[in-house]
């Protein structure tokens, strides 16, 4: 078994008290091996950021947390120099220049002047910040601030890098560059944990963990998770009818297929192409069809399958 970078057991966290209390984490058991490239995927409010902040000792939850072999938050000071953290919100000092910011974070992480000088020049080069090294943070664009924030989290070359929604507010090109760089870092041995609510970003990590309502509901590689969807293909039918409840029941009764329904749309998961004509005939007898298409199930389908929400769920 690989040595673990992170392990939590039965982790709980609640914001507020009494009637206004919000259970942000509800018994999360979480393990990540050293050298892993892991993405926590879930909608806003699912508990991703709270889980990260508890792991780092920024919030005190109930349960146990082991980070790089140390108990958290008790041993936080012992391992701070081994961890890089890029929060969702920009946490830079607006009156410092780009170069001063990098030196400041290097000093926080215990680097001496020579180490800082060398690392600052290296990261100015990597993140294409040399031209703006004397520009104050307050005068940078949002994308430039994100770039600098990432450079600051890496200035001390940490063993573990935790990135909370790292591409929020950046342009598509920079977003792709960020994820390519994360992969390069991971290939060099850095353990990386990212959080996102964007499906195609999650696919760039080796292991994906689905979070919903404060729980880790499923995890695995992209291909392992997709195999959990009940069908190798998906038939998408758009109709004029808003309520397709009865039609969903009929399809399941006739063919025992899983059907995902929403307003004016059916998504039918199947393996056998020979069923399509019969399914379409059945549907046409009940509703008017506007369009038809087939595709492979996506990571989003897998997430909905595991979430099993009442408002949009698989018929049984």
C-alpha positions in Angstrom: 0.0 0.0 0.0 1.3 3.5 -0.9 2.3 5.8 1.8 -0.5 8.3 2.5 -0.2 12.1 2.1 -3.6 12.7 3.6 -6.1 10.6 5.6 -9.3 11.8 7.3 -11.6 9.6 9.4 -15.3 10.4 10.1 -14.6 14.2 9.6 -17.5 16.5 10.5 -17.7 20.3 10.5 -20.7 22.5 11.2 -21.0 26.3 10.6 -23.1 28.1 13.2 -25.2 26.7 16.0 -28.9 25.9 16.7 -31.5 26.3 14.0 -29.1 28.2 11.7 -26.4 25.5 11.8 -25.1 24.1 8.5 -23.5 20.7 8.4 -20.8 21.3 5.8 -19.0 18.0 6.3 -20.9 14.8 7.3 -18.4 12.0 8.2 -15.8 12.2 5.4 -13.3 9.4 5.1 -10.6 10.5 2.7 -7.3 9.0 1.7 -4.8 10.2 -0.8 -1.5 8.5 -1.5 1.8 10.4 -1.8 2.5 11.4 -5.5 -1.2 11.3 -6.4 -3.0 13.7 -8.7 -6.5 14.0 -7.1 -9.5 16.3 -7.9 -12.4 16.9 -5.6 -15.4 17.6 -7.9 -18.7 19.0 -6.7 -21.1 21.9 -7.0 -20.6 25.1 -5.0 -21.6 24.4 -1.4 -20.8 20.7 -1.5 -18.1 20.9 1.2 -14.9 20.9 -1.0 -13.4 24.1 0.5 -14.4 23.2 4.0 -12.7 19.8 3.7 -9.5 21.5 2.4 -9.5 24.1 5.2 -10.0 21.4 7.8 -7.2 19.3 6.4 -4.8 22.3 6.5 -5.8 23.1 10.1 -7.5 26.4 9.2 -10.8 25.0 10.5 -11.2 22.6 13.4 -13.5 19.8 12.6 -14.5 16.7 14.5 -12.8 13.5 13.6 -9.2 12.7 12.8 -6.8 14.2 10.2 -3.4 13.0 9.3 -1.4 15.1 6.9 2.1 14.0 5.7 2.3 11.7 8.7 1.3 14.4 11.3 -1.8 14.9 13.3 -3.8 18.1 12.4 -4.3 20.7 13.5 -1.9 19.9 16.4 1.2 19.5 14.3 0.5 22.2 11.8 3.7 24.2 12.4 5.8 21.1 11.8 4.8 20.6 8.2 3.9 24.1 6.9 7.1 24.3 4.9 6.2 21.1 3.0 2.7 22.4 1.8 1.7 24.8 -0.9 -1.8 26.2 -0.7 -3.6 28.4 -3.2 -7.0 29.5 -1.8 -10.0 30.2 -3.9 -9.9 33.9 -3.0 -6.9 35.9 -4.0 -4.7 36.3 -0.8 -2.1 38.7 -1.8 -1.0 42.1 -0.4 -2.1 44.8 -2.8 0.7 47.2 -1.9 3.5 44.7 -2.6 5.0 44.3 -6.1 5.1 40.9 -7.9 8.7 40.3 -6.9 8.2 41.5 -3.3 5.2 39.1 -3.0 7.3 36.1 -4.0 10.0 37.1 -1.6 7.5 37.6 1.2 6.0 34.1 0.8 9.5 32.6 0.5 10.4 34.1 3.8 7.2 32.8 5.4 8.2 29.3 4.4 11.6 29.6 6.0 13.8 30.1 2.9 17.1 31.9 3.3 18.0 34.9 1.1 20.0 32.9 -1.5 17.2 30.3 -1.8 14.6 33.0 -2.2 16.6 34.9 -4.8 17.1 31.8 -6.9 13.5 30.6 -6.5 12.0 34.0 -7.2 13.9 34.4 -10.5 12.9 30.8 -11.5 9.2 31.4 -10.8 9.2 34.8 -12.5 10.4 33.0 -15.6 8.1 30.0 -15.3 4.9 32.1 -14.9 6.0 34.8 -17.4 6.0 37.5 -14.7 9.4 39.1 -15.3 7.9 42.0 -17.3 5.6 42.8 -14.3 8.0 42.1 -11.4 7.9 45.7 -10.2 4.2 46.1 -10.7 2.1 46.3 -7.5 -0.5 43.5 -7.0 -3.3 46.1 -7.0 -2.5 47.0 -10.6 -2.6 43.5 -12.0 -5.4 41.9 -13.9 -7.4 39.1 -12.4 -5.6 36.5 -14.5 -2.2 37.9 -13.5 -3.1 37.8 -9.8 -4.1 34.1 -10.2 -0.7 33.4 -11.9 1.1 35.2 -9.1 -0.9 33.4 -6.4 0.0 30.1 -7.9 3.7 31.1 -8.1 3.6 32.2 -4.4 2.2 28.8 -3.4 5.1 27.1 -5.2 7.9 29.4 -4.3 9.3 26.9 -1.7 8.8 23.8 -3.9 6.4 22.0 -1.6 5.9 18.2 -1.5 2.1 18.7 -1.3 0.2 21.3 -3.4 -3.5 22.0 -2.6 -5.3 24.2 -5.1 -8.9 25.4 -4.3 -10.7 26.3 -7.5 -7.4 27.5 -9.0 -8.8 28.6 -12.4 -11.8 30.7 -11.2 -11.9 33.9 -13.3 -9.0 33.0 -15.7 -9.3 32.9 -19.5 -9.5 29.6 -21.3 -5.9 29.6 -22.5 -4.5 30.3 -19.1 -6.8 27.7 -17.6 -5.4 25.0 -20.0 -1.8 26.2 -19.2 -2.5 25.9 -15.4 -3.7 22.3 -15.8 -0.7 21.3 -18.0 1.6 22.7 -15.4 -0.2 20.8 -12.6 0.4 17.6 -14.5 4.1 18.4 -15.0 4.5 19.0 -11.3 2.8 15.8 -10.5 5.0 13.9 -13.0 7.9 15.3 -11.0 6.6 13.8 -7.8 4.5 16.5 -6.2 1.3 15.4 -4.6 -1.5 17.6 -6.0 -5.1 18.1 -4.8 -7.4 20.4 -6.7 -11.0 21.3 -6.3 -13.4 22.3 -9.1 -17.0 22.3 -10.1 -16.0 22.1 -13.8 -16.3 18.5 -15.3 -13.7 18.8 -18.0 -11.1 20.1 -15.5 -11.7 17.1 -13.2 -10.9 14.7 -16.1 -7.4 16.0 -16.1 -6.6 14.4 -12.7 -5.9 10.7 -12.2 -8.3 10.2 -9.4 -11.7 12.1 -9.0 -13.7 12.3 -5.9 -17.3 13.3 -6.1 -18.6 15.5 -3.2 -22.2 16.3 -2.5 -23.9 17.7 0.5 -20.8 17.4 2.7 -20.1 13.8 1.8 -17.6 12.0 -0.5 -20.0 9.9 -2.5 -17.7 8.2 -5.0 -14.1 8.2 -6.2 -12.0 6.5 -8.8 -10.3 7.2 -12.1 -12.4 8.8 -14.9 -12.8 5.4 -16.6 -13.7 3.6 -13.4 -16.4 6.1 -12.6 -17.9 6.1 -16.1 -18.2 2.3 -15.9 -20.7 2.8 -13.1 -23.2 4.4 -15.4 -25.9 1.8 -16.4 -25.3 1.8 -20.2 -22.5 2.3 -22.7 -24.5 4.7 -24.8 -27.0 7.5 -24.2 -30.1 8.3 -26.4 -31.1 11.9 -25.9 -34.7 12.8 -26.9 -36.0 16.3 -26.8 -39.8 16.6 -26.7 -42.6 19.1 -26.4 -43.8 17.6 -23.2 -42.6 19.2 -19.9 -43.8 16.3 -17.8 -42.4 12.9 -19.0 -42.9 11.0 -15.7 -45.3 8.4 -17.2 -43.2 8.0 -20.3 -40.1 7.3 -18.1 -42.1 4.5 -16.3 -43.2 3.0 -19.5 -39.7 2.8 -21.0 -38.4 1.2 -17.8 -41.3 -1.2 -17.7 -40.8 -2.3 -21.3 -37.0 -2.4 -21.6 -35.6 -2.2 -18.0 -33.4 0.7 -19.0 -32.3 3.6 -16.8 -33.8 6.9 -17.8 -32.7 10.4 -16.7 -35.5 12.9 -17.1 -35.7 16.7 -17.0 -38.0 19.3 -18.6 -38.6 18.6 -22.3 -35.8 16.0 -22.4 -35.2 12.2 -21.9 -31.8 10.6 -21.6 -32.0 6.8 -22.0 -29.0 4.7 -21.1 -28.6 1.5 -23.2 -26.1 -1.1 -24.5 -28.0 -2.6 -27.5 -28.4 -0.4 -30.6 -31.2 -2.7 -31.9 -33.5 -1.3 -29.2 -33.4 2.3 -30.5 -36.2 1.9 -33.2 -38.6 0.3 -30.7 -37.9 2.9 -28.1 -38.5 5.8 -30.6 -41.8 4.2 -31.7 -42.9 3.9 -28.1 -42.0 7.6 -27.4 -43.6 8.8 -30.6 -46.9 7.2 -29.6 -47.0 9.4 -26.5 -45.2 12.7 -27.3 -43.9 14.8 -30.2 -40.1 14.4 -30.7 -38.1 17.5 -31.6 -34.6 16.0 -31.9 -32.7 12.8 -31.3 -29.0 12.2 -30.8 -26.7 9.5 -29.3 -23.5 9.9 -27.4 -21.3 8.2 -24.7 -22.3 8.9 -21.1 -20.3 11.8 -19.6 -18.7 12.4 -16.2 -21.6 14.6 -15.5 -24.0 11.6 -16.0 -21.9 9.6 -13.6 -22.0 12.4 -11.0 -25.8 12.6 -11.3 -26.1 8.9 -11.0 -24.1 8.8 -7.7 -25.9 12.0 -6.4 -29.3 10.4 -7.0 -31.0 13.7 -6.4 -34.8 13.8 -6.2 -35.3 16.5 -8.7 -33.4 14.7 -11.5 -32.8 11.0 -11.0 -32.7 7.7 -12.7 -36.0 5.9 -12.9 -36.1 2.5 -11.3 
